[in-house]
Amino acid sequence: MKNIKEVASYDGECGRVKIFRKTISSPEPWIVAHDYDPATETWGWGSYFTTEAEAREHFAEYIKT
């Protein structure tokens, strides 16, 4: 994906989850992406956050399930 950098990744029972940071200016630069489809190499859903701490908290909660 263009203009983003991968920060963290997890592959487990809940599937693939990643944290990305936009490399361009944005009010919500942190993205936690879920529901990766390897067949199409696309993400089905994502949440946007203003801080890294919020993104990491969401990431941690998601991988617990």
HUURUR-V8235 format. One record per residue. RES is the residue in one letter. PSI is psi in whole degrees, 0 to 359 (NA if undefined). OMEGA is omega in radians with two decimals (* if undefined). D_FIRST is the distance of its C-alpha to the first C-alpha in whole Angstrom. Layout:
BEGIN
RES;PSI;OMEGA;D_FIRST
RES;PSI;OMEGA;D_FIRST
END
This chain:
BEGIN
M;147;-3.08;0
K;144;3.07;4
N;25;3.03;7
I;156;3.13;6
K;133;3.10;8
E;133;-3.11;10
V;321;-3.13;13
A;154;-3.11;15
S;149;3.09;15
Y;129;3.03;18
D;119;-3.11;19
G;202;-3.11;22
E;327;-3.13;24
C;358;-3.11;22
G;201;-3.12;19
R;131;3.11;16
V;136;3.12;15
K;151;2.97;13
I;131;3.07;13
F;154;3.02;10
R;128;3.08;11
K;138;3.13;10
T;1;3.06;11
I;161;-3.12;13
S;133;-3.12;16
S;145;3.09;16
P;337;3.09;19
E;80;-3.02;17
P;349;-3.08;14
W;132;-3.12;14
I;131;2.97;12
V;115;-3.07;14
A;139;-3.11;12
H;173;2.97;15
D;55;3.12;16
Y;134;3.08;13
D;104;-3.09;15
P;335;3.14;15
A;321;-3.12;16
T;355;-3.10;14
E;43;3.12;11
T;158;3.09;10
W;137;-3.10;11
G;337;-3.02;14
W;149;3.10;15
G;153;3.09;14
S;143;-3.10;16
Y;141;-3.08;16
F;155;3.14;18
T;336;-3.13;20
T;156;3.09;20
E;321;-3.13;19
A;317;3.11;22
E;317;-3.14;22
A;315;-3.14;18
R;325;3.09;20
E;314;3.12;23
H;316;3.11;21
F;312;-3.12;19
A;318;3.13;23
E;321;-3.10;24
Y;320;-3.08;22
I;349;3.07;23
K;333;-3.05;26
T;NA;*;27
END
